Amino acid sequence: KYMSRRLGCAERFQALTAESPFDYFRQSLVLSPDYLPDPVTAGEAYAEALAKMVHEAVLTAGGRTLVLFTSYEMMNTVAALSRQRLSQDGYTLLVQGEGLSREAITRRLKEDGSTVVFGAHSFWEGVDVAGEALSCVIIARLPFAQVGDPVVEARSEKIDREGGSSFRDYALPEAVIKFRQGFGRLIRTKSDRGVVIVADPRIVTKNYGAVFRKSIPATVHTVSGESELLERVRDFL
């Protein structure tokens, strides 16, 4: 419905849902640690909690991890907190924007199992790392557009003027599409297996979280403590 409105099709179209060739329920495990603070209100406390969780998840998964961020500021903050910890445990952290191209970072992830990648916007789509080279994807925050983007603000204002809801009719569906793309980085072949950790508790604490949960072909399992999170990751992998 969202895309038909954007394209001006109204209701005069036919739709077909093509089933995926992947068995996501068998091949993937999706976890949401609801013990993490709210990323919108917690600020620095969220960055510190996320860095700690990422470090423990990387150790449990044995590297092979991609962490997706929605802002460079948060990504760089968590990278500064994580780099030394990961290095001491034998892992190499590659951060988008620090010199290497997206293609070079992706190649390192494919070739070196001790690599951990922090990526922002362009890593949510078009990154294809099949097999055990990528076994854990961490989504740091639900990918709502950043406040202050002039294009987002203009489109939102237009929808509100026309009697719609800029959140329901624009911000939410755009974020869901990007969330699906981020989730899709994990399973690339019929033999892939891995874990997705959604590190934003709003996916289970907010009403709109249900829209995100229903948008992916797997069940989102809530975990209420770090030990439970790591145990489930370890058991699945």
N, C-alpha and C positions, 0 to 999 in steps of 0.2 A: 504493500500500500504506500509506503514511504517513497519507494523508487518510482512508482507510477505517478505520484503527485509531482515529483521532481522532473519527470520526463514529460508531464502534461498529457498523460494517457487517460486520466480520469478512471472510469470503470470499463472502458472499451478495449479490453485486452484479454488474452488467454495466458495462463501461467502453468508451468510444469515444474514440479519438484523432482530433481534427479537425485536418486539415492547415492550416497557415498559408497565407494568400494571398500572403505575401511571399517573395521569393527571397533569403534571407539570404546565401547564398554569393556572389551577385552584388552585392547592395546594401550589404553590410557587410564590414568588415575588423576582426578582433579580434586585438589584440596584447598580449603579456605581456612586459614588460621584466624579465627575470630578474636583471639586474644591480643592481636596487634592493635595499636591505637588508630584512631581515625586520621587518615592522611591530611584531611582538610583542616582540622582543628589542632592537631598535635604538633605539626611542624618538625622541629628538631628532634623531638622525642620519637616521632615516627621514623625519621631517617636512621636514628640509632638502633631502634628495634628492628627495622628492616635489614640493616647491615649485619646485625647479629644473626638474624634468621637466614639470610643469604649465605653467610659463612658456614653455618651448621648444615644447611641443605647441600652446599657444594661438597663438603666433607663426606656426607652420606651418599651422595650420588657419584662421588669420585670424579669431580670436575664435570665436563661435558654439559655446561649450563649456560643458558641465555637468559638474561634479565632484561625485561622490556620496561622502559620508562616513558612517561608522557612529557617530561621537561628535562632540559639539560641541567638546570640548577639542581634538581633533586638527584639526578644521575651523578653529577660531579660530587655532590655532598656525600652520597653513599659510597662512591668510589674512594674518596679520601679516607673514609672510615674503614674500608674493606681491604685496601691494597696491601698493607703490611701484614694483616692477619692471613690473607690468602697466600702471600709470598712465603711466609714462614712455614706454611703447610705444603709448599711445593707446587702451588698453582699460579698461573700467569693470568693477570687481569688485563683484558684489552677493552678500552673505552672508546666509543665512537667520538670522533672529533679531536682525538689526540695524535693525529698524523696518518694513521693507516686508513685506506679506503674501505668501504663496506665489503668489497670483494676480497680484499686482502685479509680482513678480519674473519670473514666467513671461511676462507681457505684455511686459516690457522685453526679455526674451530674444528674443521673436518679432519685435519691432519694430526692434531695434538690433543689428546684426551685430557691433558692437564689445563686446558684453556677455559677461562670463564669470560664471557662477553657481556658488557653492559651496552645496550643499544637504545637509541631514542626513536624518533618517528619513522625513519626509513627501514628500520629493522622489523617493524610490525608486519611487513608484507614483502614478498619477493625474495625472502631468504629461504633457501632450500638445503637443509642439512639432513640427509637420510641416515638411518642406521643408528648405531650406538654412539656416534660422534656427538649427538645431541640427545640427551636423556632426560633433561629437566629444563622446563621453561617457567620462569617466574614473572608474573605480571605484577609490577609494583603498584599500579594504581589503575582504576577503571579509566579508560581513555576518553574522558570528556575533553572537549576543546578548551584550550587555555583562555582564561578571562582576558579581555583586552584585544583579541584578534579582531581587526576592523571588518573583515569579511563575515565572520561569525556574528558579530554584533549587528551588522546591517541586515543579514538574513533573518536574525531573530526579531529585530524590530519590525521588519516587513510582516512576518507571520503574526506577531502580536497585534499590529494595526489591522490586519484582516480578520481578527477575531479568533485566531488559533492560539495554541500554546507553544511558545518557542522551545520549551523544554521537552514536552511530549512529542511535538511534531518535527523537531529538528535536532536538538542536542542529544536526546536519548537514542534515536535510531542511528545517528552518525557514530555515537560511541559504541553501540552494539555491533555495528559493522566492523569497526576497527578491533573490537574485542574478539570477534570471530576470527579475524585475520591473525591476531596475535596467538590465539589458541591453535590455529592451523600451522604454526611453525613447527609443532612437535611431530605429528604423525604425517610422514611423507610417502610411506610405502606400506604394503600389507603386512610386512614383517616388523615394522617399527614398534617399539614400546617405550613408554616414558611417563613422566609425571608433570602436570601443570599445577603450579601453586599460585593462587590468586591472593596476593598479599594485601588486598583492600577489603577490610571487613564489611564495607557497605554492600557488598554483593549478598550478604546474608542479613544485615541489620536494617537496610532501607527497603521500602516497598518496591521501588523500581529495580532492586536487585533481582527480583524474580524474572524480569525481562531478560537480563543478562544470563541468568542460569538456564532459562528455557531456550536461549539462542544457540547453545552448543549441544552437540549430539553425545553428551556424557553427563553423568550425575556429579554435582558439586557436593563434596563431602566436607562438612564442617569439623574442624579439630580445635579443641579448647586449650591445648598446651603444647609447648615445644617438644616434649618427649613423645607425645602421641603423633605429632606431625612427622618427626624423624623416623619413628618406628614404622609408620605406614609407608613412607618413602622407601625405607630399607627393605621392607617385606615385599613391596611390589617390584622393585628393581632386582 
